[in-house]
Amino acid sequence: MHNNILVTGGAGYIGSHVIVKLHEVGYNPIILDNFSNSAKSVLTGLKNITGKDFTCYEGDILDEELLGRIFSENKIDGVIHFAAKKAVGESVEKPLYYYKNNVSGLITVLESMIEHDCQNLVFSSSCTVYGQPDELPVTEKSPKKPANSPYGNTKQIGEETIEDVVVSGSKIKSIALRYFNPIGAHPSAEIGELPLGVPNNLVPFITQTAAGVREKLTVFGSDYNTPDGTCIRDYIHVMDLAEAHVQAIKALESVNEVSHFDVINIGTGRGNTVLEVINAFEKVTNKKLKYEIGPRRPGDVEKVYAQVDKSTAVLDWKTKHSLEDSMRDAWNWQQKISN
């Protein structure tokens, strides 16, 4: 096959796992990353897993000249676009930084693709576009709610930008994957999530607390309308998520129209409470986690999980890993980086 797939943000958490999956099925992934939210040690982890040194360009998606050079030096057959800032709290404090990077960066990528006749784009979107849904499970037809943060808004604007480009008749075929909650790590523990500073996500906070990096975990709220009072999310193993991107590229390659846009939820189709995640961690590690119940956190959605019929139908894909698999792999990765 040997099709060249440019992965922007390819050294990041999800991007690095997608690199592995692309390589496994015969694609040639090319990495673009500015390493602002990732580490160069990821490249070593990728080599340890695959035995291959991947072409890696260090730079920014806002750098039009660099993007032009990447497209000129390599015949790029498709792009998987991850490179974006993603901290909700930071986006509230620095909205212009987020709009410039996430929205202008996508525009730069699209312009380069059109200029170099590269049609296939998989866009990293998010279930944040749904806000607190009126009905569960969330389907792709569920209404998009006003975003709770500039970060969430950049994902909505990103989808709308791509759709407008497609409607204009530009030769772009794109699938926006709306992720739910990626967790876990590669089973080799060579790559995984590397949060900078205090983690924003539940699972890295759990593993860091168990490893002694954090004193304790605070569970935000225990009085929600859920089985145990804690929030519900749809947690998906990052390797399953990575495989969905490969299937999305394959699906785009088989689309006959010159312009195409679709959105697909990527989740497990079921929700787990915060306490269920903690219990799964304690079960697979035999470690008692130090946690306390705190007040609700402003902006938290009570419960959200995906309907996944469309991902099965369009991508011929479904999740294979359990919540316990995810917690085991996340813990093995935490132990590796703590040593």
C-alpha positions as CSV (number, residue, x, y, z in Angstrom):
1,M,0.0,0.0,0.0
2,H,2.6,2.6,1.2
3,N,0.2,5.5,0.9
4,N,1.7,8.5,2.8
5,I,-0.5,9.8,5.6
6,L,0.5,13.1,7.2
7,V,-0.4,13.0,10.9
8,T,-0.4,16.5,12.4
9,G,0.2,16.2,16.2
10,G,1.6,12.8,15.4
11,A,3.7,12.7,18.6
12,G,0.8,13.4,20.8
13,Y,-1.3,10.9,22.9
14,I,-3.8,9.8,20.2
15,G,-1.6,10.7,17.3
16,S,1.2,8.3,18.4
17,H,-1.1,5.4,18.7
18,V,-2.6,6.1,15.3
19,I,1.0,6.1,13.9
20,V,1.4,2.5,15.2
21,K,-2.0,1.4,13.7
22,L,-1.3,3.0,10.3
23,H,2.1,1.3,10.1
24,E,0.6,-2.1,11.1
25,V,-1.7,-2.1,8.0
26,G,0.9,-0.8,5.5
27,Y,0.5,2.9,5.4
28,N,3.5,5.2,5.7
29,P,2.8,7.8,8.4
30,I,4.6,11.1,8.4
31,I,4.6,13.1,11.6
32,L,4.3,16.9,12.0
33,D,4.5,18.1,15.6
34,N,5.8,21.2,17.4
35,F,6.3,19.2,20.6
36,S,4.5,21.9,22.7
37,N,2.3,19.2,24.3
38,S,4.3,16.1,23.5
39,A,7.8,14.7,24.1
40,K,10.5,13.6,21.6
41,S,10.8,10.4,23.7
42,V,7.6,9.3,21.9
43,L,9.6,8.8,18.7
44,T,11.8,6.3,20.6
45,G,8.7,4.5,21.9
46,L,7.4,4.3,18.3
47,K,10.6,2.8,17.1
48,N,10.6,0.3,19.9
49,I,7.1,-0.9,18.9
50,T,7.5,-0.8,15.1
51,G,11.3,-1.1,14.5
52,K,11.0,2.0,12.3
53,D,12.2,5.6,12.3
54,F,9.3,7.6,11.0
55,T,9.8,10.8,9.0
56,C,9.1,13.6,11.5
57,Y,8.9,17.3,10.8
58,E,9.3,19.6,13.8
59,G,7.2,22.6,13.4
60,D,3.8,24.3,13.5
61,I,0.7,23.8,11.5
62,L,0.4,27.6,11.2
63,D,3.7,27.6,9.2
64,E,2.4,27.7,5.6
65,E,5.9,27.4,4.2
66,L,6.7,24.2,6.2
67,L,3.4,22.6,5.2
68,G,4.1,23.5,1.6
69,R,7.5,21.8,1.9
70,I,6.0,18.7,3.5
71,F,3.5,18.3,0.7
72,S,6.2,19.0,-2.0
73,E,8.7,16.6,-0.5
74,N,6.2,13.7,0.0
75,K,3.2,12.8,-2.1
76,I,0.7,13.0,0.7
77,D,-2.4,10.8,0.1
78,G,-4.3,11.8,3.2
79,V,-4.1,13.9,6.4
80,I,-5.2,13.0,9.9
81,H,-5.4,16.3,11.7
82,F,-4.9,16.2,15.5
83,A,-2.7,19.2,16.1
84,A,-4.8,21.5,18.4
85,K,-4.7,22.9,21.9
86,K,-7.1,21.0,24.1
87,A,-7.3,22.2,27.7
88,V,-10.8,23.5,28.4
89,G,-9.7,25.8,31.3
90,E,-6.8,27.3,29.4
91,S,-9.1,28.0,26.5
92,V,-11.3,30.1,28.7
93,E,-8.2,32.1,29.9
94,K,-6.6,32.4,26.4
95,P,-9.4,32.3,23.8
96,L,-7.5,34.0,21.0
97,Y,-4.6,31.6,21.4
98,Y,-7.1,28.7,21.0
99,Y,-8.9,30.2,18.0
100,K,-5.6,31.1,16.3
101,N,-4.1,27.7,16.8
102,N,-7.1,25.4,16.3
103,V,-9.1,27.3,13.7
104,S,-6.3,29.0,11.7
105,G,-4.2,25.9,11.9
106,L,-7.0,23.8,10.3
107,I,-7.4,26.5,7.6
108,T,-3.7,26.3,6.8
109,V,-3.9,22.5,6.5
110,L,-6.9,22.7,4.2
111,E,-5.3,25.3,2.0
112,S,-2.2,23.1,1.7
113,M,-4.3,20.0,0.9
114,I,-6.2,21.9,-1.8
115,E,-3.1,23.4,-3.3
116,H,-1.4,20.0,-3.5
117,D,-4.4,18.0,-4.6
118,C,-4.7,15.9,-1.5
119,Q,-8.3,14.9,-0.9
120,N,-8.7,12.8,2.2
121,L,-8.9,14.4,5.7
122,V,-9.8,12.8,9.0
123,F,-10.5,15.5,11.5
124,S,-10.1,15.0,15.3
125,S,-13.4,16.3,16.7
126,S,-15.1,15.8,20.1
127,C,-18.3,14.9,21.8
128,T,-18.0,18.3,23.5
129,V,-20.0,19.6,20.4
130,Y,-23.1,18.0,22.0
131,G,-22.9,19.7,25.4
132,Q,-25.3,18.2,27.9
133,P,-27.5,16.1,25.5
134,D,-31.3,16.2,25.8
135,E,-31.4,12.4,25.1
136,L,-29.0,9.5,25.5
137,P,-27.3,7.8,23.8
138,V,-26.0,10.6,21.7
139,T,-26.4,10.1,17.9
140,E,-24.8,12.0,15.1
141,K,-28.1,13.7,14.6
142,S,-28.3,14.9,18.2
143,P,-28.3,18.8,18.2
144,K,-25.1,20.6,18.8
145,K,-25.3,22.8,21.8
146,P,-23.6,26.2,22.4
147,A,-20.1,25.3,23.5
148,N,-19.1,25.5,27.2
149,S,-15.6,26.7,26.3
150,P,-13.6,28.3,23.5
151,Y,-11.9,24.8,23.1
152,G,-15.3,23.2,22.4
153,N,-16.2,26.0,20.1
154,T,-13.1,25.5,18.0
155,K,-14.2,21.9,17.4
156,Q,-17.6,23.1,16.2
157,I,-16.1,25.8,14.0
158,G,-13.6,23.2,12.7
159,E,-16.4,20.8,11.6
160,E,-18.4,23.7,10.0
161,T,-15.3,25.0,8.2
162,I,-14.6,21.7,6.6
163,E,-18.3,21.2,5.7
164,D,-18.3,24.7,4.0
165,V,-15.2,23.9,2.1
166,V,-16.8,20.6,0.9
167,V,-20.1,22.4,0.0
168,S,-18.1,24.9,-2.0
169,G,-17.0,22.1,-4.4
170,S,-13.4,21.9,-3.3
171,K,-12.0,18.4,-3.8
172,I,-11.9,17.5,-0.2
173,K,-13.3,14.3,1.3
174,S,-13.5,14.4,5.1
175,I,-14.8,12.5,8.1
176,A,-14.9,14.2,11.5
177,L,-14.6,11.7,14.3
178,R,-16.3,12.9,17.4
179,Y,-14.4,11.1,20.2
180,F,-15.8,10.4,23.6
181,N,-13.2,9.8,26.4
182,P,-9.9,8.2,25.2
183,I,-8.0,6.3,28.0
184,G,-5.3,3.6,28.3
185,A,-2.0,3.2,26.5
186,H,-0.3,0.9,24.1
187,P,-0.1,-2.6,25.7
188,S,3.7,-2.5,25.4
189,A,3.8,0.6,27.7
190,E,6.1,2.2,25.2
191,I,3.7,5.1,24.5
192,G,0.8,6.6,26.4
193,E,-0.7,9.8,27.7
194,L,1.8,12.4,28.9
195,P,-0.1,15.2,30.6
196,L,1.9,18.3,31.3
197,G,1.4,19.5,34.8
198,V,-1.8,18.6,36.7
199,P,-3.9,16.3,34.5
200,N,-7.3,17.5,33.3
201,N,-8.5,14.0,32.7
202,L,-9.7,11.4,35.2
203,V,-7.5,8.4,34.3
204,P,-4.1,10.1,34.4
205,F,-5.1,11.6,37.7
206,I,-6.0,8.1,39.0
207,T,-2.7,6.6,37.9
208,Q,-0.6,9.5,39.2
209,T,-2.4,9.3,42.6
210,A,-1.7,5.6,42.7
211,A,1.9,6.2,41.8
212,G,2.3,8.8,44.6
213,V,2.7,11.8,42.2
214,R,-0.6,13.2,43.5
215,E,-1.7,13.1,47.1
216,K,-5.3,12.1,46.4
217,L,-8.0,12.2,43.8
218,T,-11.1,14.4,44.2
219,V,-14.3,13.0,42.7
220,F,-16.3,16.1,41.7
221,G,-19.9,15.5,42.9
222,S,-21.8,12.5,44.1
223,D,-25.3,13.8,43.8
224,Y,-25.9,13.5,40.1
225,N,-28.8,11.5,38.7
226,T,-26.7,8.4,38.0
227,P,-26.6,5.0,39.6
228,D,-23.9,6.0,42.2
229,G,-24.3,9.8,42.0
230,T,-21.0,10.4,40.0
231,C,-20.7,11.6,36.4
232,I,-21.0,9.1,33.5
233,R,-18.7,9.2,30.5
234,D,-18.1,6.9,27.5
235,Y,-14.4,5.7,28.0
236,I,-12.7,4.2,24.9
237,H,-9.3,2.5,24.8
238,V,-6.9,4.6,22.8
239,M,-5.9,1.6,20.6
240,D,-9.6,1.2,19.6
241,L,-9.7,4.9,18.8
242,A,-6.5,4.6,16.8
243,E,-8.0,1.8,14.7
244,A,-11.1,4.0,14.0
245,H,-8.8,6.5,12.3
246,V,-7.3,3.9,10.0
247,Q,-10.8,2.7,9.1
248,A,-11.8,6.3,8.4
249,I,-8.9,6.8,6.0
250,K,-9.8,3.6,4.2
251,A,-13.5,4.7,4.0
252,L,-12.5,8.0,2.5
253,E,-10.3,6.2,-0.1
254,S,-13.4,4.3,-1.2
255,V,-15.7,7.3,-1.5
256,N,-16.3,8.0,-5.2
257,E,-17.5,11.6,-4.9
258,V,-14.8,14.4,-5.3
259,S,-16.3,16.2,-2.3
260,H,-17.6,14.5,0.8
261,F,-18.2,15.3,4.5
262,D,-19.5,13.1,7.3
263,V,-19.4,13.0,11.1
264,I,-19.1,9.8,13.2
265,N,-19.3,9.2,16.9
266,I,-16.4,7.1,18.2
267,G,-17.1,5.5,21.6
268,T,-18.1,2.2,23.2
269,G,-21.8,2.8,23.2
270,R,-22.0,2.5,27.0
271,G,-21.2,4.8,29.9
272,N,-19.3,4.3,33.1
273,T,-19.5,6.4,36.3
274,V,-16.4,7.8,37.9
275,L,-16.6,5.3,40.8
276,E,-16.9,2.4,38.3
277,V,-13.6,3.6,36.7
278,I,-12.0,3.8,40.1
279,N,-13.3,0.3,41.0
280,A,-12.0,-1.1,37.7
281,F,-8.5,0.4,38.4
282,E,-8.5,-1.1,41.9
283,K,-9.5,-4.5,40.7
284,V,-6.8,-4.9,38.0
285,T,-4.0,-3.4,40.0
286,N,-4.9,-4.6,43.5
287,K,-4.2,-1.1,44.7
288,K,-6.5,0.9,47.0
289,L,-6.9,4.4,45.6
290,K,-6.9,7.4,47.9
291,Y,-9.8,9.6,46.9
292,E,-12.4,11.9,48.4
293,I,-15.8,13.2,47.3
294,G,-15.8,16.9,46.6
295,P,-18.4,19.4,45.3
296,R,-19.6,19.4,41.7
297,R,-17.2,21.1,39.2
298,P,-18.7,24.0,37.2
299,G,-19.3,23.1,33.5
300,D,-19.2,19.3,34.0
301,V,-21.8,17.4,31.9
302,E,-23.8,14.9,34.1
303,K,-23.8,12.0,31.6
304,V,-22.9,11.4,28.0
305,Y,-22.3,8.3,26.0
306,A,-22.5,7.5,22.3
307,Q,-24.7,5.5,20.0
308,V,-22.2,3.7,17.8
309,D,-24.3,2.1,15.1
310,K,-23.0,4.5,12.4
311,S,-19.3,3.8,13.2
312,T,-20.0,0.1,12.8
313,A,-21.9,0.6,9.5
314,V,-19.7,3.2,7.8
315,L,-16.3,2.2,9.2
316,D,-16.8,-1.5,9.8
317,W,-15.4,-0.8,13.3
318,K,-16.2,-1.5,16.9
319,T,-14.3,-1.4,20.2
320,K,-12.5,-4.5,21.3
321,H,-11.0,-3.5,24.7
322,S,-12.8,-3.4,28.1
323,L,-12.6,-0.7,30.7
324,E,-10.4,-3.1,32.8
325,D,-8.0,-3.5,29.8
326,S,-7.8,0.3,29.6
327,M,-7.0,0.7,33.3
328,R,-4.4,-2.1,33.2
329,D,-2.6,-0.5,30.2
330,A,-2.8,3.0,31.7
331,W,-1.2,1.7,35.0
332,N,1.6,-0.2,33.2
333,W,2.4,3.0,31.3
334,Q,2.3,5.1,34.5
335,Q,4.7,2.7,36.2
336,K,7.0,2.9,33.1
337,I,7.3,6.7,33.2
338,S,7.5,6.9,37.0
339,N,10.6,4.7,37.1
